[in-house]
Amino acid sequence: MTKSELIARLAELNPHLYQRDVERIVTTIFDEIATALSRGDRVELRGFGAFSVKRRDARLGRNPRTGQSVDVSEKAVPFFKTGKLLRERLNTGK
């Protein structure tokens, strides 16, 4: 599901809201999650999951095309861990 599909679905489920308002709400939620992660905070949505930031150490990599060694700097990457309710919902019937 893309962001625009999510907005359309939420607008369909909430006919009392204008689509532009639903779009503003979804964009604000995503922006707040990104802002919190950039500050190094953890964002937890109970039953859904938790977003956090993990650090990858600097390392010596290899260019696959040339085989030449390349220094890869330290970086922060977003990480998502699913919540218990979401995992159970995905695994029902298996």
C-alpha positions, 0 to 999 in steps of 0.5 A: 500500500502506498501513501496515496492509497492509505490516504484514499482508504482513510478518506473513504472510511471517514466521509466526514473528513475532506481528503486534503485533511486526511492527507495533512494528518497522514503527512503530519504523523509520518513527519513526526515519526521521522523527526523523533527518529532523527532526534534519536528517540524511539516511537512505539505504536502499541500493538503495531510496532516500534521504530528506532534508530540503529547505528552501523559501525564504520567498516572496510567494504568492497566495490563489487564491480572493481574489487577495490577496498572502500571505506564505509563510514558510520551511519544511522539506519531506521529499524522497525520491530513488529508488535505482538498483536501485529505478529499474531494477526499476520500468523493466524491460520498458519 
